[in-house]
Amino acid sequence: MMQDPDRPPSPYDALAGASVTPWTSHAELRDVPFELLARRLMTPAAQAALERLRTVPGRLLVDLFLYDVDVAAELPGAVAELDRLLAGAAGPDAGEPLPDEAVAGLLDELIRFDV
């Protein structure tokens, strides 16, 4: 993969000395700071890279940009799928809308990655 010279380096590039790749498990990533310290490779760039990959949501955001997606080509299909799903949920059997507190609680459970 070619690196865009106008963008900062990928966290994976900064952690290449510790053999960190997108396929490194999150559990393995927890041990990387100790390896970097032992090998005297803990630089400010490595610390920043570790901070970006430390949480699952942060890592998912970094990994998202590894994929080359043609948004213009994918958007119409995604909109059609959302419209189809929303139309099915709006029927008479859909029930009452959830209160805001219940929605917030469900979102908190859904987004909680670090257990």
C-alpha positions in Angstrom: 0.0 0.0 0.0 1.3 3.4 -0.9 1.6 6.1 1.7 0.1 9.5 0.9 2.9 12.0 1.6 0.4 14.7 2.7 -1.0 12.5 5.4 0.6 11.5 8.7 2.0 8.0 8.8 -0.3 5.2 9.7 0.0 4.0 13.3 0.9 0.6 11.9 3.9 2.2 10.2 5.0 3.8 13.4 4.8 0.5 15.2 6.4 -1.6 12.5 9.5 -2.1 14.7 7.3 -4.1 17.1 5.7 -6.1 14.2 2.3 -4.5 14.7 0.0 -5.0 11.8 -3.8 -4.7 11.2 -3.8 -8.5 12.0 -2.3 -8.1 15.4 -4.9 -9.0 18.0 -6.1 -6.5 20.6 -4.7 -8.7 23.3 -1.3 -8.8 21.6 -1.4 -5.0 21.2 -1.6 -4.6 25.0 1.9 -6.0 25.3 3.5 -3.8 22.6 4.4 -0.9 25.0 6.5 -3.2 27.1 8.3 -4.6 24.0 8.9 -1.0 22.7 10.3 0.0 26.0 12.5 -3.0 26.3 13.9 -2.4 22.8 14.2 1.3 23.4 11.8 2.1 20.5 9.3 4.0 22.5 9.3 7.3 20.6 6.7 10.1 20.7 5.4 8.8 17.3 5.1 5.3 18.7 3.3 6.6 21.8 0.9 8.5 19.6 0.3 5.4 17.4 -0.4 3.3 20.5 -2.8 5.9 21.8 -4.8 5.8 18.5 -4.9 1.9 18.6 -5.4 1.5 22.3 -9.2 1.3 22.3 -11.3 -0.8 20.0 -13.3 2.2 18.7 -10.1 4.0 17.9 -8.6 1.0 16.2 -11.7 0.4 14.2 -11.5 4.0 13.0 -7.9 3.6 12.0 -8.6 0.3 10.2 -11.6 1.8 8.4 -9.3 3.9 6.3 -7.3 0.9 5.2 -10.2 0.0 2.8 -10.6 1.6 -0.5 -14.3 2.3 -0.9 -15.9 4.0 -3.8 -18.5 6.0 -1.8 -20.3 7.3 -4.9 -20.9 3.8 -6.2 -21.9 2.3 -2.8 -24.1 5.1 -1.5 -27.2 4.4 -3.7 -27.3 0.8 -2.6 -26.8 1.7 1.0 -29.6 4.3 0.9 -32.0 1.8 -0.8 -31.2 -0.8 1.9 -31.8 1.7 4.7 -35.1 2.8 3.2 -36.2 -0.9 2.9 -35.3 -1.6 6.5 -36.9 1.6 7.8 -40.1 0.9 5.8 -40.4 -2.5 7.4 -39.9 -1.1 10.9 -42.6 1.5 10.6 -45.6 -0.9 10.4 -48.4 -1.3 12.9 -46.5 -4.0 14.8 -43.4 -1.9 15.4 -44.7 -0.8 18.8 -44.1 2.4 20.7 -40.9 4.3 20.2 -38.4 3.7 23.0 -37.8 6.5 25.5 -34.6 8.5 25.1 -33.1 7.0 28.2 -33.6 3.4 26.9 -32.1 4.3 23.5 -29.1 5.9 25.3 -28.7 2.7 27.4 -28.8 0.5 24.3 -26.3 2.6 22.5 -24.0 2.5 25.5 -24.2 -1.3 25.6 -23.6 -1.5 21.8 -20.6 0.8 21.8 -18.9 -0.7 24.9 -15.9 -2.5 23.4 -13.4 -2.5 26.2 -14.5 -5.2 28.6 
